[in-house]
Amino acid sequence: CSMWLARWSEGFSLLCGMRSFRACAHRTAMQPRVRAATALATAASQAVAYCNTDTENSECAPCILCLHGVNLNMFGKRDPAVYGTATLVDIDEKLQLRAKELGVELECFQTNHEGVMVERIHQAHTDGVAAVMINAGAWTHYSYGIRDALAILQCPIVEVHMSNIHAREDMRGSQGEEIRHHSVVSPLAKGIIAGFGLQSYLLGLDAAVQLLPCKKPREYLTNPKKERLPFGS
């Protein structure tokens, strides 16, 4: 009888151990899923905080998107006589400093793929960005795909160019027309700034902030009585 009880006790302990092991294994397997779900929730909350669409009633910094088009990653290496020596990294760094001064959030994005640019513009519409500043590069002159994507946006658009595209005569069409003088983006833009090199971007950002519907970037919130000149100072 005692031997039978000993075996029964041993079997019961083994069964409990197996159940405990399974429960532990289940918790271990679930941990990555829980961490992944937590990470997704955190990312989603950060994205909402980054681009707050309720610009009229919120004191969160408005989100502005700066789009760089095809070949613009070659700034600083490509024809410095026309575009200057500032690299795209230099431009983005200056823009971020200026955005901080103006009290807005700024995201800079560059691609050499037209479809990727179109999808980024679609995402800007979904995110509800406050304004878009774009230098579409060569796409400026012919990309109706990018033009139609921009037309979906409900926010102000500012077109910028490092060079004065209306003074350039380095690209002609089959009929002798100056291709660089034409922009498919301009009819959709609130304004165009061209010919000032890196300053074109900074002036474009100033203009975009002035066009914000909320008129409440951080500088106004912290010092509402401060007077600002057009396009900053």
PADOGU-428893 format. One record per residue: residue number from 1; residue in three letters; x, y, z of N, C-alpha, C in turn. Coordinates in nm, 2 decimals. Example, Ala and Ser with C-alpha at 12.3 -4.5 7.8 and 13.67 -1.06 7.14 Angstrom:
BEGIN
{rec 1; ALA; {1.32; -0.57; 0.78}; {1.23; -0.45; 0.78}; {1.32; -0.33; 0.78}} {rec 2; SER; {1.28; -0.22; 0.71}; {1.37; -0.11; 0.71}; {1.29; 0.00; 0.79}} 
END
This chain:
BEGIN
{rec 1; CYS; {0.08; -0.12; 0.00}; {0.00; 0.00; 0.00}; {0.09; 0.13; 0.00}} {rec 2; SER; {0.19; 0.12; 0.09}; {0.28; 0.24; 0.09}; {0.35; 0.26; -0.04}} {rec 3; MET; {0.39; 0.15; -0.11}; {0.45; 0.16; -0.24}; {0.36; 0.22; -0.34}} {rec 4; TRP; {0.23; 0.18; -0.33}; {0.13; 0.23; -0.43}; {0.12; 0.38; -0.41}} {rec 5; LEU; {0.11; 0.42; -0.28}; {0.09; 0.57; -0.25}; {0.21; 0.65; -0.30}} {rec 6; ALA; {0.33; 0.59; -0.28}; {0.45; 0.66; -0.32}; {0.45; 0.68; -0.47}} {rec 7; ARG; {0.41; 0.57; -0.55}; {0.41; 0.59; -0.69}; {0.30; 0.69; -0.74}} {rec 8; TRP; {0.18; 0.68; -0.67}; {0.08; 0.78; -0.70}; {0.12; 0.92; -0.67}} {rec 9; SER; {0.19; 0.94; -0.56}; {0.25; 1.08; -0.53}; {0.35; 1.12; -0.63}} {rec 10; GLU; {0.43; 1.03; -0.67}; {0.53; 1.06; -0.77}; {0.47; 1.10; -0.91}} {rec 11; GLY; {0.36; 1.03; -0.94}; {0.29; 1.06; -1.07}; {0.22; 1.19; -1.06}} {rec 12; PHE; {0.16; 1.22; -0.95}; {0.09; 1.34; -0.93}; {0.19; 1.46; -0.94}} {rec 13; SER; {0.30; 1.45; -0.88}; {0.41; 1.56; -0.88}; {0.45; 1.58; -1.02}} {rec 14; LEU; {0.47; 1.47; -1.10}; {0.51; 1.48; -1.24}; {0.41; 1.55; -1.32}} {rec 15; LEU; {0.28; 1.52; -1.30}; {0.17; 1.58; -1.37}; {0.17; 1.73; -1.34}} {rec 16; CYS; {0.18; 1.77; -1.21}; {0.18; 1.91; -1.17}; {0.30; 1.98; -1.24}} {rec 17; GLY; {0.41; 1.91; -1.24}; {0.53; 1.97; -1.30}; {0.51; 2.00; -1.45}} {rec 18; MET; {0.45; 1.90; -1.52}; {0.42; 1.92; -1.66}; {0.33; 2.04; -1.69}} {rec 19; ARG; {0.22; 2.05; -1.60}; {0.13; 2.16; -1.62}; {0.20; 2.30; -1.59}} {rec 20; SER; {0.28; 2.30; -1.49}; {0.36; 2.42; -1.46}; {0.45; 2.46; -1.57}} {rec 21; PHE; {0.52; 2.35; -1.63}; {0.61; 2.38; -1.74}; {0.53; 2.44; -1.86}} {rec 22; ARG; {0.41; 2.38; -1.89}; {0.33; 2.42; -2.00}; {0.29; 2.57; -1.98}} {rec 23; ALA; {0.25; 2.60; -1.86}; {0.20; 2.74; -1.83}; {0.32; 2.83; -1.85}} {rec 24; CYS; {0.44; 2.79; -1.80}; {0.55; 2.88; -1.81}; {0.59; 2.90; -1.96}} {rec 25; ALA; {0.59; 2.79; -2.04}; {0.62; 2.79; -2.18}; {0.52; 2.89; -2.25}} {rec 26; HIS; {0.39; 2.88; -2.21}; {0.29; 2.96; -2.28}; {0.32; 3.11; -2.25}} {rec 27; ARG; {0.35; 3.14; -2.12}; {0.38; 3.28; -2.09}; {0.50; 3.33; -2.16}} {rec 28; THR; {0.60; 3.24; -2.17}; {0.72; 3.28; -2.24}; {0.70; 3.31; -2.39}} {rec 29; ALA; {0.61; 3.22; -2.45}; {0.58; 3.24; -2.59}; {0.50; 3.36; -2.62}} {rec 30; MET; {0.42; 3.40; -2.52}; {0.33; 3.52; -2.53}; {0.41; 3.65; -2.51}} {rec 31; GLN; {0.52; 3.64; -2.44}; {0.59; 3.76; -2.41}; {0.63; 3.84; -2.53}} {rec 32; PRO; {0.69; 3.78; -2.64}; {0.72; 3.86; -2.76}; {0.60; 3.93; -2.82}} {rec 33; ARG; {0.48; 3.85; -2.82}; {0.36; 3.91; -2.87}; {0.31; 4.03; -2.79}} {rec 34; VAL; {0.32; 4.02; -2.66}; {0.28; 4.13; -2.58}; {0.37; 4.25; -2.60}} {rec 35; ARG; {0.51; 4.22; -2.61}; {0.60; 4.33; -2.63}; {0.58; 4.39; -2.77}} {rec 36; ALA; {0.55; 4.31; -2.87}; {0.52; 4.37; -3.00}; {0.39; 4.45; -3.00}} {rec 37; ALA; {0.29; 4.41; -2.93}; {0.16; 4.48; -2.92}; {0.19; 4.61; -2.85}} {rec 38; THR; {0.27; 4.61; -2.74}; {0.30; 4.73; -2.67}; {0.38; 4.83; -2.76}} {rec 39; ALA; {0.47; 4.78; -2.83}; {0.55; 4.86; -2.92}; {0.47; 4.93; -3.03}} {rec 40; LEU; {0.37; 4.85; -3.08}; {0.28; 4.91; -3.18}; {0.20; 5.02; -3.13}} {rec 41; ALA; {0.14; 4.99; -3.01}; {0.06; 5.09; -2.94}; {0.14; 5.22; -2.91}} {rec 42; THR; {0.26; 5.20; -2.87}; {0.35; 5.32; -2.84}; {0.38; 5.39; -2.96}} {rec 43; ALA; {0.41; 5.32; -3.07}; {0.44; 5.39; -3.20}; {0.32; 5.47; -3.25}} {rec 44; ALA; {0.20; 5.40; -3.23}; {0.08; 5.47; -3.28}; {0.06; 5.60; -3.20}} {rec 45; SER; {0.08; 5.59; -3.07}; {0.05; 5.71; -2.99}; {0.15; 5.82; -3.02}} {rec 46; GLN; {0.28; 5.78; -3.05}; {0.38; 5.88; -3.09}; {0.35; 5.94; -3.22}} {rec 47; ALA; {0.30; 5.86; -3.31}; {0.26; 5.92; -3.44}; {0.15; 6.02; -3.43}} {rec 48; VAL; {0.05; 5.99; -3.35}; {-0.06; 6.09; -3.33}; {-0.01; 6.21; -3.26}} {rec 49; ALA; {0.08; 6.20; -3.17}; {0.14; 6.32; -3.10}; {0.23; 6.40; -3.20}} {rec 50; TYR; {0.29; 6.33; -3.29}; {0.38; 6.40; -3.38}; {0.31; 6.49; -3.48}} {rec 51; CYS; {0.20; 6.44; -3.53}; {0.12; 6.51; -3.63}; {-0.02; 6.53; -3.57}} {rec 52; ASN; {-0.04; 6.62; -3.49}; {-0.18; 6.65; -3.43}; {-0.26; 6.73; -3.53}} {rec 53; THR; {-0.37; 6.67; -3.57}; {-0.45; 6.73; -3.67}; {-0.55; 6.84; -3.62}} {rec 54; ASP; {-0.57; 6.84; -3.49}; {-0.66; 6.94; -3.43}; {-0.58; 7.07; -3.40}} {rec 55; THR; {-0.53; 7.13; -3.50}; {-0.44; 7.25; -3.49}; {-0.52; 7.37; -3.44}} {rec 56; GLU; {-0.65; 7.38; -3.45}; {-0.72; 7.49; -3.40}; {-0.73; 7.49; -3.25}} {rec 57; ASN; {-0.75; 7.38; -3.19}; {-0.77; 7.37; -3.05}; {-0.66; 7.32; -2.96}} {rec 58; SER; {-0.55; 7.26; -3.03}; {-0.45; 7.20; -2.96}; {-0.33; 7.29; -2.95}} {rec 59; GLU; {-0.25; 7.28; -2.84}; {-0.13; 7.35; -2.83}; {-0.01; 7.27; -2.87}} {rec 60; CYS; {-0.03; 7.15; -2.93}; {0.08; 7.07; -2.98}; {0.14; 7.14; -3.10}} {rec 61; ALA; {0.27; 7.12; -3.12}; {0.34; 7.18; -3.24}; {0.28; 7.13; -3.37}} {rec 62; PRO; {0.24; 7.21; -3.47}; {0.20; 7.16; -3.59}; {0.31; 7.08; -3.67}} {rec 63; CYS; {0.27; 6.99; -3.75}; {0.37; 6.91; -3.82}; {0.37; 6.95; -3.97}} {rec 64; ILE; {0.49; 6.99; -4.02}; {0.51; 7.03; -4.16}; {0.60; 6.92; -4.22}} {rec 65; LEU; {0.57; 6.88; -4.35}; {0.65; 6.78; -4.42}; {0.72; 6.85; -4.53}} {rec 66; CYS; {0.85; 6.83; -4.54}; {0.94; 6.88; -4.64}; {0.98; 6.76; -4.74}} {rec 67; LEU; {0.94; 6.77; -4.86}; {0.97; 6.67; -4.96}; {1.08; 6.71; -5.06}} {rec 68; HIS; {1.18; 6.62; -5.07}; {1.29; 6.65; -5.16}; {1.28; 6.54; -5.28}} {rec 69; GLY; {1.28; 6.59; -5.40}; {1.26; 6.50; -5.51}; {1.38; 6.44; -5.57}} {rec 70; VAL; {1.37; 6.39; -5.69}; {1.47; 6.31; -5.76}; {1.60; 6.38; -5.77}} {rec 71; ASN; {1.71; 6.31; -5.74}; {1.85; 6.36; -5.76}; {1.89; 6.46; -5.65}} {rec 72; LEU; {1.80; 6.50; -5.56}; {1.83; 6.61; -5.47}; {1.92; 6.56; -5.36}} {rec 73; ASN; {1.93; 6.42; -5.34}; {2.03; 6.37; -5.25}; {2.17; 6.40; -5.30}} {rec 74; MET; {2.19; 6.45; -5.42}; {2.32; 6.48; -5.47}; {2.36; 6.63; -5.45}} {rec 75; PHE; {2.28; 6.70; -5.38}; {2.32; 6.84; -5.35}; {2.46; 6.84; -5.29}} {rec 76; GLY; {2.54; 6.94; -5.33}; {2.67; 6.95; -5.28}; {2.77; 6.88; -5.37}} {rec 77; LYS; {2.73; 6.79; -5.46}; {2.81; 6.72; -5.55}; {2.77; 6.76; -5.70}} {rec 78; ARG; {2.64; 6.79; -5.71}; {2.59; 6.81; -5.85}; {2.59; 6.96; -5.88}} {rec 79; ASP; {2.67; 7.00; -5.98}; {2.67; 7.13; -6.04}; {2.66; 7.24; -5.93}} {rec 80; PRO; {2.77; 7.25; -5.85}; {2.77; 7.35; -5.74}; {2.75; 7.50; -5.79}} {rec 81; ALA; {2.79; 7.52; -5.92}; {2.77; 7.66; -5.97}; {2.62; 7.70; -5.98}} {rec 82; VAL; {2.53; 7.59; -5.99}; {2.39; 7.62; -6.00}; {2.32; 7.60; -5.86}} {rec 83; TYR; {2.36; 7.49; -5.79}; {2.29; 7.45; -5.67}; {2.37; 7.48; -5.54}} {rec 84; GLY; {2.49; 7.53; -5.55}; {2.57; 7.56; -5.43}; {2.64; 7.44; -5.38}} {rec 85; THR; {2.71; 7.45; -5.26}; {2.78; 7.35; -5.21}; {2.72; 7.28; -5.09}} {rec 86; ALA; {2.60; 7.33; -5.04}; {2.53; 7.27; -4.93}; {2.48; 7.13; -4.97}} {rec 87; THR; {2.50; 7.04; -4.88}; {2.45; 6.90; -4.90}; {2.30; 6.89; -4.85}} {rec 88; LEU; {2.24; 6.78; -4.89}; {2.10; 6.76; -4.84}; {2.10; 6.75; -4.69}} {rec 89; VAL; {2.20; 6.69; -4.63}; {2.21; 6.68; -4.48}; {2.22; 6.82; -4.43}} {rec 90; ASP; {2.30; 6.91; -4.49}; {2.31; 7.05; -4.44}; {2.18; 7.12; -4.44}} {rec 91; ILE; {2.11; 7.10; -4.55}; {1.98; 7.17; -4.57}; {1.88; 7.12; -4.46}} {rec 92; ASP; {1.87; 6.99; -4.44}; {1.78; 6.93; -4.34}; {1.81; 6.98; -4.20}} {rec 93; GLU; {1.94; 6.99; -4.17}; {1.99; 7.03; -4.04}; {1.95; 7.18; -4.02}} {rec 94; LYS; {1.97; 7.26; -4.12}; {1.93; 7.41; -4.11}; {1.78; 7.42; -4.09}} {rec 95; LEU; {1.70; 7.33; -4.16}; {1.56; 7.34; -4.16}; {1.51; 7.30; -4.02}} {rec 96; GLN; {1.57; 7.19; -3.96}; {1.53; 7.15; -3.83}; {1.56; 7.26; -3.72}} {rec 97; LEU; {1.67; 7.33; -3.73}; {1.70; 7.44; -3.64}; {1.59; 7.55; -3.66}} {rec 98; ARG; {1.56; 7.58; -3.78}; {1.46; 7.69; -3.81}; {1.32; 7.64; -3.76}} {rec 99; ALA; {1.29; 7.52; -3.78}; {1.16; 7.47; -3.73}; {1.15; 7.48; -3.58}} {rec 100; LYS; {1.26; 7.45; -3.51}; {1.26; 7.46; -3.36}; {1.24; 7.60; -3.32}} {rec 101; GLU; {1.30; 7.70; -3.39}; {1.28; 7.84; -3.36}; {1.14; 7.88; -3.38}} {rec 102; LEU; {1.07; 7.83; -3.49}; {0.94; 7.86; -3.52}; {0.83; 7.79; -3.44}} {rec 103; GLY; {0.88; 7.69; -3.37}; {0.78; 7.61; -3.28}; {0.70; 7.51; -3.36}} {rec 104; VAL; {0.75; 7.45; -3.46}; {0.68; 7.35; -3.54}; {0.76; 7.22; -3.55}} {rec 105; GLU; {0.69; 7.11; -3.57}; {0.76; 6.99; -3.60}; {0.78; 6.98; -3.75}} {rec 106; LEU; {0.90; 6.92; -3.79}; {0.93; 6.91; -3.93}; {0.99; 6.77; -3.96}} {rec 107; GLU; {0.93; 6.71; -4.07}; {0.98; 6.59; -4.12}; {1.03; 6.61; -4.26}} {rec 108; CYS; {1.16; 6.56; -4.28}; {1.22; 6.58; -4.42}; {1.22; 6.44; -4.48}} {rec 109; PHE; {1.19; 6.43; -4.61}; {1.18; 6.30; -4.68}; {1.24; 6.32; -4.82}} {rec 110; GLN; {1.33; 6.23; -4.87}; {1.38; 6.23; -5.00}; {1.37; 6.10; -5.06}} {rec 111; THR; {1.34; 6.09; -5.19}; {1.34; 5.97; -5.27}; {1.37; 5.99; -5.41}} {rec 112; ASN; {1.43; 5.89; -5.48}; {1.45; 5.90; -5.63}; {1.35; 5.82; -5.70}} {rec 113; HIS; {1.25; 5.77; -5.63}; {1.14; 5.68; -5.69}; {1.01; 5.75; -5.69}} {rec 114; GLU; {0.95; 5.78; -5.81}; {0.83; 5.86; -5.82}; {0.71; 5.79; -5.74}} {rec 115; GLY; {0.70; 5.66; -5.75}; {0.59; 5.60; -5.68}; {0.60; 5.61; -5.53}} {rec 116; VAL; {0.72; 5.60; -5.48}; {0.75; 5.62; -5.34}; {0.71; 5.76; -5.29}} {rec 117; MET; {0.74; 5.86; -5.38}; {0.70; 6.00; -5.34}; {0.55; 6.01; -5.34}} {rec 118; VAL; {0.48; 5.95; -5.44}; {0.34; 5.96; -5.44}; {0.28; 5.90; -5.32}} {rec 119; GLU; {0.33; 5.78; -5.28}; {0.28; 5.71; -5.16}; {0.31; 5.80; -5.03}} {rec 120; ARG; {0.42; 5.87; -5.03}; {0.45; 5.95; -4.91}; {0.35; 6.07; -4.90}} {rec 121; ILE; {0.31; 6.12; -5.02}; {0.22; 6.23; -5.02}; {0.08; 6.18; -4.97}} {rec 122; HIS; {0.04; 6.06; -5.02}; {-0.08; 5.99; -4.97}; {-0.08; 5.98; -4.82}} {rec 123; GLN; {0.04; 5.94; -4.76}; {0.05; 5.92; -4.62}; {0.04; 6.06; -4.55}} {rec 124; ALA; {0.09; 6.16; -4.61}; {0.07; 6.30; -4.55}; {-0.07; 6.33; -4.54}} {rec 125; HIS; {-0.15; 6.30; -4.64}; {-0.30; 6.32; -4.64}; {-0.36; 6.25; -4.52}} {rec 126; THR; {-0.32; 6.12; -4.51}; {-0.38; 6.03; -4.40}; {-0.34; 6.09; -4.26}} {rec 127; ASP; {-0.21; 6.13; -4.25}; {-0.16; 6.18; -4.12}; {-0.22; 6.32; -4.09}} {rec 128; GLY; {-0.27; 6.39; -4.19}; {-0.32; 6.52; -4.16}; {-0.22; 6.63; -4.13}} {rec 129; VAL; {-0.10; 6.63; -4.20}; {0.00; 6.72; -4.18}; {-0.05; 6.86; -4.20}} {rec 130; ALA; {0.01; 6.96; -4.13}; {-0.04; 7.10; -4.14}; {0.00; 7.17; -4.26}} {rec 131; ALA; {0.11; 7.13; -4.32}; {0.16; 7.20; -4.45}; {0.26; 7.11; -4.51}} {rec 132; VAL; {0.28; 7.13; -4.64}; {0.38; 7.05; -4.72}; {0.47; 7.15; -4.80}} {rec 133; MET; {0.59; 7.14; -4.78}; {0.69; 7.21; -4.86}; {0.76; 7.11; -4.96}} {rec 134; ILE; {0.77; 7.15; -5.09}; {0.82; 7.05; -5.18}; {0.91; 7.11; -5.28}} {rec 135; ASN; {1.03; 7.05; -5.30}; {1.12; 7.07; -5.42}; {1.12; 6.94; -5.49}} {rec 136; ALA; {1.04; 6.93; -5.60}; {1.02; 6.80; -5.67}; {1.14; 6.77; -5.76}} {rec 137; GLY; {1.24; 6.86; -5.77}; {1.35; 6.83; -5.87}; {1.29; 6.83; -6.01}} {rec 138; ALA; {1.35; 6.74; -6.09}; {1.30; 6.73; -6.23}; {1.16; 6.69; -6.25}} {rec 139; TRP; {1.10; 6.63; -6.14}; {0.96; 6.59; -6.15}; {0.87; 6.71; -6.16}} {rec 140; THR; {0.93; 6.83; -6.11}; {0.85; 6.95; -6.12}; {0.79; 6.98; -6.25}} {rec 141; HIS; {0.86; 6.94; -6.36}; {0.83; 6.98; -6.49}; {0.74; 6.89; -6.57}} {rec 142; TYR; {0.72; 6.77; -6.52}; {0.65; 6.67; -6.60}; {0.57; 6.57; -6.52}} {rec 143; SER; {0.58; 6.55; -6.39}; {0.52; 6.44; -6.32}; {0.38; 6.48; -6.28}} {rec 144; TYR; {0.29; 6.44; -6.36}; {0.14; 6.46; -6.33}; {0.10; 6.36; -6.22}} {rec 145; GLY; {0.17; 6.25; -6.20}; {0.14; 6.16; -6.10}; {0.16; 6.23; -5.96}} {rec 146; ILE; {0.27; 6.30; -5.95}; {0.30; 6.37; -5.82}; {0.21; 6.49; -5.81}} {rec 147; ARG; {0.18; 6.55; -5.92}; {0.09; 6.67; -5.92}; {-0.05; 6.62; -5.87}} {rec 148; ASP; {-0.10; 6.51; -5.92}; {-0.23; 6.46; -5.88}; {-0.24; 6.42; -5.74}} {rec 149; ALA; {-0.12; 6.36; -5.69}; {-0.12; 6.33; -5.55}; {-0.12; 6.45; -5.46}} {rec 150; LEU; {-0.05; 6.55; -5.50}; {-0.05; 6.68; -5.42}; {-0.19; 6.74; -5.42}} {rec 151; ALA; {-0.26; 6.72; -5.53}; {-0.40; 6.78; -5.54}; {-0.49; 6.72; -5.44}} {rec 152; ILE; {-0.46; 6.60; -5.38}; {-0.54; 6.54; -5.28}; {-0.53; 6.61; -5.15}} {rec 153; LEU; {-0.42; 6.67; -5.12}; {-0.39; 6.73; -4.99}; {-0.49; 6.85; -4.96}} {rec 154; GLN; {-0.53; 6.86; -4.84}; {-0.62; 6.97; -4.79}; {-0.54; 7.08; -4.72}} {rec 155; CYS; {-0.41; 7.07; -4.71}; {-0.32; 7.16; -4.64}; {-0.25; 7.25; -4.74}} {rec 156; PRO; {-0.19; 7.37; -4.70}; {-0.11; 7.45; -4.78}; {0.01; 7.38; -4.84}} {rec 157; ILE; {0.04; 7.42; -4.96}; {0.16; 7.36; -5.03}; {0.25; 7.48; -5.07}} {rec 158; VAL; {0.38; 7.47; -5.04}; {0.48; 7.57; -5.08}; {0.58; 7.51; -5.17}} {rec 159; GLU; {0.60; 7.56; -5.28}; {0.70; 7.51; -5.38}; {0.83; 7.58; -5.37}} {rec 160; VAL; {0.94; 7.51; -5.35}; {1.07; 7.57; -5.34}; {1.17; 7.51; -5.44}} {rec 161; HIS; {1.27; 7.60; -5.48}; {1.38; 7.55; -5.57}; {1.50; 7.62; -5.53}} {rec 162; MET; {1.61; 7.55; -5.53}; {1.74; 7.61; -5.51}; {1.78; 7.71; -5.62}} {rec 163; SER; {1.76; 7.68; -5.74}; {1.79; 7.77; -5.85}; {1.66; 7.84; -5.90}} {rec 164; ASN; {1.68; 7.94; -5.98}; {1.57; 8.01; -6.04}; {1.53; 7.94; -6.17}} {rec 165; ILE; {1.43; 7.85; -6.16}; {1.40; 7.77; -6.27}; {1.35; 7.85; -6.39}} {rec 166; HIS; {1.30; 7.97; -6.37}; {1.25; 8.05; -6.48}; {1.36; 8.13; -6.55}} {rec 167; ALA; {1.48; 8.12; -6.50}; {1.59; 8.19; -6.57}; {1.68; 8.08; -6.63}} {rec 168; ARG; {1.66; 7.96; -6.61}; {1.74; 7.85; -6.66}; {1.71; 7.82; -6.81}} {rec 169; GLU; {1.81; 7.79; -6.89}; {1.80; 7.76; -7.03}; {1.88; 7.64; -7.07}} {rec 170; ASP; {1.88; 7.54; -6.98}; {1.97; 7.43; -7.00}; {1.89; 7.30; -7.04}} {rec 171; MET; {1.76; 7.32; -7.07}; {1.68; 7.20; -7.11}; {1.57; 7.24; -7.20}} {rec 172; ARG; {1.58; 7.20; -7.33}; {1.47; 7.24; -7.42}; {1.40; 7.12; -7.47}} {rec 173; GLY; {1.27; 7.14; -7.50}; {1.19; 7.03; -7.56}; {1.20; 7.02; -7.71}} {rec 174; SER; {1.12; 6.94; -7.77}; {1.14; 6.91; -7.91}; {1.10; 7.03; -8.00}} {rec 175; GLN; {1.02; 7.12; -7.94}; {0.98; 7.24; -8.01}; {1.06; 7.36; -7.97}} {rec 176; GLY; {1.17; 7.34; -7.90}; {1.25; 7.45; -7.85}; {1.21; 7.52; -7.73}} {rec 177; GLU; {1.10; 7.47; -7.66}; {1.05; 7.53; -7.54}; {1.14; 7.50; -7.42}} {rec 178; GLU; {1.15; 7.60; -7.33}; {1.23; 7.58; -7.21}; {1.15; 7.50; -7.11}} {rec 179; ILE; {1.19; 7.37; -7.10}; {1.12; 7.28; -7.01}; {1.12; 7.32; -6.87}} {rec 180; ARG; {1.24; 7.37; -6.82}; {1.25; 7.40; -6.68}; {1.16; 7.52; -6.64}} {rec 181; HIS; {1.11; 7.60; -6.73}; {1.03; 7.71; -6.70}; {0.89; 7.67; -6.66}} {rec 182; HIS; {0.85; 7.55; -6.69}; {0.72; 7.50; -6.66}; {0.71; 7.41; -6.54}} {rec 183; SER; {0.62; 7.43; -6.45}; {0.60; 7.35; -6.33}; {0.46; 7.30; -6.32}} {rec 184; VAL; {0.44; 7.17; -6.30}; {0.31; 7.12; -6.28}; {0.26; 7.13; -6.14}} {rec 185; VAL; {0.36; 7.17; -6.05}; {0.33; 7.18; -5.91}; {0.27; 7.32; -5.88}} {rec 186; SER; {0.32; 7.42; -5.95}; {0.29; 7.56; -5.92}; {0.14; 7.59; -5.91}} {rec 187; PRO; {0.05; 7.54; -6.00}; {-0.09; 7.57; -5.99}; {-0.16; 7.53; -5.86}} {rec 188; LEU; {-0.09; 7.43; -5.79}; {-0.14; 7.38; -5.66}; {-0.08; 7.45; -5.54}} {rec 189; ALA; {0.03; 7.52; -5.56}; {0.10; 7.58; -5.45}; {0.04; 7.72; -5.41}} {rec 190; LYS; {0.05; 7.75; -5.28}; {0.02; 7.88; -5.23}; {0.12; 7.99; -5.28}} {rec 191; GLY; {0.24; 7.94; -5.30}; {0.35; 8.03; -5.35}; {0.47; 7.95; -5.39}} {rec 192; ILE; {0.56; 8.02; -5.46}; {0.69; 7.96; -5.51}; {0.80; 8.05; -5.46}} {rec 193; ILE; {0.91; 7.98; -5.41}; {1.03; 8.05; -5.37}; {1.14; 7.98; -5.45}} {rec 194; ALA; {1.22; 8.05; -5.53}; {1.32; 7.99; -5.61}; {1.44; 8.09; -5.63}} {rec 195; GLY; {1.56; 8.03; -5.64}; {1.67; 8.11; -5.68}; {1.76; 8.15; -5.56}} {rec 196; PHE; {1.73; 8.11; -5.44}; {1.81; 8.16; -5.32}; {1.89; 8.05; -5.26}} {rec 197; GLY; {1.91; 7.94; -5.33}; {1.99; 7.84; -5.27}; {1.93; 7.78; -5.15}} {rec 198; LEU; {2.01; 7.75; -5.05}; {1.96; 7.70; -4.92}; {1.86; 7.79; -4.86}} {rec 199; GLN; {1.87; 7.92; -4.88}; {1.77; 8.01; -4.82}; {1.63; 7.99; -4.87}} {rec 200; SER; {1.62; 7.94; -5.00}; {1.49; 7.91; -5.05}; {1.41; 7.81; -4.96}} {rec 201; TYR; {1.48; 7.71; -4.90}; {1.41; 7.62; -4.81}; {1.37; 7.69; -4.68}} {rec 202; LEU; {1.46; 7.77; -4.63}; {1.43; 7.84; -4.50}; {1.32; 7.94; -4.52}} {rec 203; LEU; {1.32; 8.01; -4.63}; {1.21; 8.11; -4.66}; {1.08; 8.03; -4.68}} {rec 204; GLY; {1.09; 7.91; -4.75}; {0.97; 7.83; -4.77}; {0.91; 7.78; -4.64}} {rec 205; LEU; {1.00; 7.75; -4.54}; {0.95; 7.70; -4.41}; {0.88; 7.82; -4.34}} {rec 206; ASP; {0.94; 7.93; -4.35}; {0.88; 8.05; -4.29}; {0.74; 8.08; -4.35}} {rec 207; ALA; {0.73; 8.07; -4.48}; {0.60; 8.09; -4.55}; {0.50; 7.98; -4.51}} {rec 208; ALA; {0.54; 7.86; -4.50}; {0.45; 7.75; -4.46}; {0.39; 7.77; -4.32}} {rec 209; VAL; {0.48; 7.82; -4.23}; {0.43; 7.85; -4.09}; {0.33; 7.96; -4.09}} {rec 210; GLN; {0.35; 8.07; -4.18}; {0.26; 8.18; -4.19}; {0.12; 8.13; -4.24}} {rec 211; LEU; {0.13; 8.02; -4.32}; {0.00; 7.97; -4.38}; {-0.08; 7.88; -4.29}} {rec 212; LEU; {-0.02; 7.84; -4.18}; {-0.09; 7.74; -4.09}; {-0.22; 7.80; -4.04}} {rec 213; PRO; {-0.33; 7.72; -4.05}; {-0.46; 7.77; -4.01}; {-0.47; 7.80; -3.86}} {rec 214; CYS; {-0.39; 7.74; -3.78}; {-0.40; 7.76; -3.63}; {-0.33; 7.89; -3.59}} {rec 215; LYS; {-0.23; 7.93; -3.66}; {-0.15; 8.05; -3.63}; {-0.10; 8.05; -3.49}} {rec 216; LYS; {-0.07; 7.92; -3.44}; {-0.03; 7.91; -3.30}; {0.10; 7.82; -3.29}} {rec 217; PRO; {0.20; 7.85; -3.36}; {0.33; 7.77; -3.33}; {0.38; 7.81; -3.20}} {rec 218; ARG; {0.48; 7.73; -3.15}; {0.52; 7.75; -3.01}; {0.57; 7.89; -2.98}} {rec 219; GLU; {0.62; 7.96; -3.07}; {0.67; 8.10; -3.04}; {0.55; 8.19; -3.00}} {rec 220; TYR; {0.44; 8.17; -3.06}; {0.32; 8.25; -3.02}; {0.27; 8.21; -2.89}} {rec 221; LEU; {0.28; 8.08; -2.86}; {0.22; 8.02; -2.74}; {0.30; 8.07; -2.62}} {rec 222; THR; {0.43; 8.08; -2.63}; {0.52; 8.12; -2.52}; {0.53; 8.27; -2.51}} {rec 223; ASN; {0.51; 8.34; -2.62}; {0.52; 8.49; -2.62}; {0.42; 8.55; -2.71}} {rec 224; PRO; {0.29; 8.54; -2.68}; {0.19; 8.58; -2.78}; {0.19; 8.73; -2.82}} {rec 225; LYS; {0.26; 8.81; -2.74}; {0.26; 8.95; -2.77}; {0.38; 8.99; -2.87}} {rec 226; LYS; {0.47; 8.89; -2.89}; {0.58; 8.91; -2.98}; {0.53; 8.93; -3.12}} {rec 227; GLU; {0.58; 9.04; -3.19}; {0.54; 9.07; -3.33}; {0.64; 9.00; -3.42}} {rec 228; ARG; {0.59; 8.93; -3.53}; {0.68; 8.87; -3.62}; {0.66; 8.93; -3.76}} {rec 229; LEU; {0.78; 8.95; -3.82}; {0.78; 9.01; -3.96}; {0.75; 8.89; -4.05}} {rec 230; PRO; {0.69; 8.93; -4.17}; {0.67; 8.82; -4.27}; {0.80; 8.74; -4.30}} {rec 231; PHE; {0.79; 8.61; -4.31}; {0.89; 8.52; -4.34}; {1.01; 8.52; -4.24}} {rec 232; GLY; {0.98; 8.57; -4.12}; {1.07; 8.56; -4.01}; {1.18; 8.67; -4.02}} {rec 233; SER; {1.28; 8.66; -3.94}; {1.39; 8.76; -3.94}; {1.52; 8.70; -3.91}} 
END
